[in-house]
């Protein structure tokens, strides 16, 4: 089973802090992480985002998105 992917705002200190915290306390946990503005985040938003205005929008329009193995974000 493919683990869920949590896309986070890589420019947000709060978001980065939570990702670092989760990785520290549960390094083998059920989530994978990728920044929204990174390659994976940009590709997933373009392929799966339901709102056309956010598909190609800058990543600063959202803080978090959870992607499931089904391809839904």
C-alpha positions as CSV (number, residue, x, y, z in Angstrom):
1,X,0.0,0.0,0.0
2,X,1.3,3.4,-0.9
3,X,1.5,5.8,2.1
4,X,-0.5,9.1,2.0
5,X,1.5,12.1,0.9
6,X,1.1,15.3,2.9
7,X,1.9,18.3,0.9
8,X,2.9,21.3,3.0
9,X,3.9,24.9,2.7
10,X,7.6,24.7,2.5
11,X,8.0,28.5,3.1
12,X,5.9,28.5,6.3
13,X,8.0,28.1,9.5
14,X,5.0,26.7,11.3
15,X,4.4,24.0,8.7
16,X,8.1,23.1,8.5
17,X,8.2,22.9,12.2
18,X,5.3,20.4,12.3
19,X,6.8,18.3,9.6
20,X,10.2,18.2,11.4
21,X,8.4,17.3,14.6
22,X,6.4,14.5,13.1
23,X,9.5,13.1,11.4
24,X,11.4,13.2,14.7
25,X,8.8,11.6,16.9
26,X,7.5,9.1,14.3
27,X,10.2,8.6,11.6
28,X,8.5,5.4,10.4
29,X,5.0,6.8,10.5
30,X,2.3,6.4,7.9
31,X,2.9,9.7,6.1
32,X,5.3,10.9,3.4
33,X,6.0,14.6,3.1
34,X,6.7,17.0,0.2
35,X,6.5,20.8,-0.2
36,X,3.6,22.2,-2.2
37,X,6.0,24.3,-4.3
38,X,8.3,21.3,-5.0
39,X,8.2,19.1,-8.1
40,X,5.8,16.5,-6.5
41,X,3.5,19.1,-5.1
42,X,3.2,21.1,-8.4
43,X,2.6,17.9,-10.4
44,X,0.0,16.6,-8.0
45,X,-1.9,19.9,-7.9
46,X,-1.9,20.0,-11.7
47,X,-3.3,16.5,-12.0
48,X,-5.7,16.2,-9.2
49,X,-6.9,19.6,-7.8
50,X,-10.6,20.1,-8.2
51,X,-10.4,23.8,-8.3
52,X,-9.1,25.1,-11.6
53,X,-7.9,28.3,-10.0
54,X,-5.5,26.4,-7.7
55,X,-4.1,23.9,-10.2
56,X,-1.5,26.2,-11.6
57,X,-1.6,28.8,-8.8
58,X,1.4,29.5,-6.7
59,X,1.7,27.1,-3.8
60,X,1.2,30.0,-1.3
61,X,-2.6,29.7,-1.8
62,X,-2.8,26.6,0.4
63,X,-1.0,25.4,3.5
64,X,-1.6,21.6,3.5
65,X,-3.0,19.0,1.2
66,X,-3.2,15.3,1.8
67,X,-2.9,13.0,-1.2
68,X,-4.2,9.4,-1.0
69,X,-3.0,6.4,-3.0
70,X,-6.3,6.7,-5.0
71,X,-4.8,9.9,-6.5
72,X,-7.2,12.2,-4.7
73,X,-5.8,15.4,-3.1
